[in-house]
Amino acid sequence: MTLIRRRGLKTAGVALAVGALLVALPAVALADTAQGESSGLPREELQFILNTFAFLIWGALVMWMCAGFTMLESGAVRTKNASMICLKNIGIYSIAGLAYYFVGYNLMYVEVGDVIGSFQFLYGPSDAELGLLDGAADHLGEVVGNGYAVMSDWFFQMVFVATAASIVSGAIAERIKMWAFFLFTLILTAFIYPIVGSWYWGGGWLAEQGFVDFAGSTIVHSTGGWAALAGVLVIGPRLGKFRKNGTVKPTPPSNVLLVTLGVLILWLGWFGFNGGSQLALGSAADAVAMSNILVNTNLAAAAGVVAALVVSRPIFGRMDLFAGLNGALAGLVSITAAPDITEHWWAIIIGAIGGVICTAAIKALEKLKIDDVVGAIPAHLVCGIWGTLAASIAGGANFGTQLLGVVAIGAFAFISSLIVWKLMDMVMGLRVPREAERLGQDTAELGIETYPEFVLMPEEFDDDA
């Protein structure tokens, strides 16, 4: 089946039930294929059910990545800003969902020309699906013929746009106004990201050129990375991060446990991110392909961790946990452009190189006095570029076409984001007041403290007297 890319359970018993369902449904599909229609359910309808189920389950798993970003970022920032991170991340998911529903999805997938889709508002089930829900059984063939429920596809694509916006949050944390950030999130998810996505996943000009980006190394991760880089350049570093004497003030994670938990949640969610991008689970071939994708995803992440830890000592002078955690994300981003390769050792090489590149890029940003709080730019932008180009090495893509896609998407995402950030800075200002930054956004903007049992002490900087 060919598709254009549309992109705490309470008890152990519930978890086991869901797991059993995930295992049982593909088995039922294979049994039905072998035995004809002995189950009484037409094969096409069963494929429709399995494809729709896959979109919904993988989409829910990708949605859980929002929790991963929240944990990672709230643990990476200083404790005085952790509550603001929590608010920003739940705001990201909410704004992204609404923006993508009202306009974003249509720009990305509906009546796409070479560079953009339709400016129609709202999106919903097909007429045939509505008729089926009203009891018109004669619509069943048309519904099943689509291959999946219309809104299951919308849901799967929506959680991807939320991921792109989450990348920006961590890079510019601890100094941007809440409403300024939410406004940029709205513009990114309603317009910038959907336009980029329409070029390839929507069947636009990059798709016609033969560009390859299976699950979004460039379309999702580099787009978010370019938007983050533009924001960091406009808003500037945190107060006191780069001292007057040229040294860099260390800002280690305030809660390593949360950062580690966040990375592990993201690692889990990535199985849905890449596995779900197979876009079908209605045949044995789909099941085999999805299995290979999940294995490659896991191998790349593991290789990224090990490689980042190995090079962290010569780069940072110590075995760096934060580098290792970012190495996992680097490996995951790097393999995302071509996780469907069948030679698994290539996934290890791609992930390991991603881990090395990410660690080196973290150090390079410090040298350039670019303040990225969580390492989002190295992990998502730099490794997104590497992964997209690597698809020409192991995934059969054309290097020139891949490079064209990287440059075109990078230019559009960065320039459009830079313009938006600049205009917002002129009109409403991006940065919180100096005293609010010293005291922390939790208290200054939200009036709460993440850890009220501790005494809040405003930071002192070089030019404080």
Secondary structure, DSSP 8 states (H G I E B T S, - for coil): ---------SSHHHHHHHHHHHHHHHHHHHHHHHHTTTTSS-HHHHHHHHHHHHHHHHHHHHHTHHHHHHHHHHHHS-GGGHHHHHHHHHHHHHHHHHHIIIIIHHHHHSS--SS-----------HHHHHHHTT-GGGHHHHHHTSS-HHHHHHHHHHHHHHHHHHHHHHTTTTB-HHHHHHHHHHIIIIIHHHHHHHHTTS-HHHHHT---SS-IIIIIIHHHHHHHHHHHHH---TTSB-TTS-B-----S-HHHHHHHHHHHHHHHHHHHHGGG---SSHHHHHHHHHHHHHHHHHHHHHHHHHHHHHHHHHSS--HHHHHHHHHHHHHHHTTSTT-S-HHHHHHHHHHHHHHHHHHHHHHHHTT---SS-HIIIIIIHHHHHHHHHHHHS---HHHHHHHHHHHHHHHHHHHHHHHHHHHHHT-SB--HHHHHH-HIIIIIS--SSTTS-------TT--
